[in-house]
Amino acid sequence: MPMPATAADLFVPVCEPLLDGREREYVLDCLDGNWVSSLGKYIPLFEERFAAYCGAAHGVACSTGTAALHLALEALGIGPGDEVIIPDFTLIVSANAVCWTGATPVPVDVDRETGCIDPQQIARAITPRTRAIMVVHMYGHPADMEAILTIARRHDLRIIEDAAQAHGAEVFGRRVGAIGDVGAFSFYGNKIITTGEGGMLVTNDPAIAGRAALLRNQAFEQERFVHRAVGYNYRMTNIQAAIGLAQCETIDEKVARKIAIARRYDELLADCDDLITPICRRWAKNVYWMYGVRVKDSFGCSAAEVRRQLEQRGVETRAFFVPMHRQPVYQGQHPRWPALGGDFPVSDEWSQTGLYLPGGLSLTNEMQCHVIQQLLNCRRSA
C-alpha cells in the first residue's frame, strides 16, 4: 500500500502480517507438487520446527488456535463433571473450549499489572471437581507460571497454557507453551507468526500429542472407517504449514521487532502520566503481541471515546476483551452454557479502560510518532 504524502492523511492499521521470507517459495512448491491439503512434507516440518522453538518434544498442527485449545482439553481427558479454572479477563474461546468438553469453566480475577490470571485467586477457586488450570499469557506477557506450577503440583492439577498471543514469551528463560502440560498457539493473521488461520498444540508428553493427533483427524485409526473415539476435522493444510515454516525461520527477528516497537512506544509516552503502559516483570520476557494502554480518569475521556477519536484521525485500535462474567451467553442466555457470576473488579477495570495501539511488524517510526501524537491530541481535546 503506498504511503500518503502527508502525516495528516496517514492511516495506521492495528496489525498486519509480515510475509518477508520464503513463504512464496514454499507455497509454490506445494502447488507444483499438488500437495495442498492436509498431507505433505510441510506439516511435520512445521510441527518439528515450532515445537523445538518452544522447547517442546511434540507439536500437533491444526486448523485454528481455538482447535488447539479444544484438543488440549480433550487430550487431557477433561469432561463432564470437571471444572477448569480460567481467567475472567480473556477471549471467550477460553470458556467455550471448556464447555465443548462438557466441563465447567470457573473464572477468577486477574493480576492488576499484567492482566494474566492471578495465582492467589486460583488457589481460592479450587474444589474437589477441579481438574485443570487454563493459563492465558495476556497480550504477550506470560503469567506467573512458577506460582501456578506450585499450586498445580500441590493439588494434582493439569495446566493448559493458552499462548495464542505469546509466541516467544519466556518465564525465567523458558518459553511459554511447554512449561505446563500442554500449550496452544494461534497463527491467525494478526499473530507474531501467521499461517492466515491455523494453530498448534505443543507438549512434552507423547500420550497427549498422540491423542491430540488422533482427534484432530476424525479419530481415524488403522482400520480407517472404524472409530473408537469422537474426533474432529481440525487439520491444517500443507499450504498453511508451508507459510508457517517460512515464518518460523524469521521468528526471532519478528519477536525482536515487537519488543522494539514497544520500547519506542514507551519512549514516546514517557512523559504521559494519564495512561498506564505495559510492564514486564523481572522474571518475564514480554513479547508485546499488542501494545495495550489503560486510560486513567485524568486523561479526560474514556477508552471508548479515545478509540472513536483515533478512528476519525486514521489510527486503527482495538478494545480490550470483555470479561466472561459480562458475556450474555454466560448469563443464562444459552441452554447448555453455565451462568458465570461473581465479582471481578480487576477484570472489569482492564476491560473498561484498555485499548491497544497499532503494533504490526511493518510499523515505521513515523507511524508510531503519528499514533502517539494523535493519542495525546485526544487528551488535549477532551
Secondary structure, DSSP 8 states (H G I E B T S, - for coil): ----SSGGG--B-S------SSHHHHHHHHHHHT--SS-STHHHHHHHHHHHHHT-SEEEEES-HHHHHHHHHHHTT--TT-EEEEESSS-THHHHHHHHTT-EEEEE-B-TTT-SB-HHHHHHH--TTEEEEEEE-GGG----HHHHHHHHHHHT-EEEEE-TT-TT-EETTEETTSSSSEEEEE-BTTSSS--BS-EEEEES-HHHHHHHHHHHBTT--SSTT--SS---B----HHHHHHHHHHHTTHHHHHHHHHHHHHHHHHHTTT-TTEE-----TTEE---SSEEEEE-GGGSS-HHHHHHHHHHTTB--EE----GGG-GGGTT-SSSS-------HHHHHHHHHEEEE---TT--HHHHHHHHHHHHHHHHH-
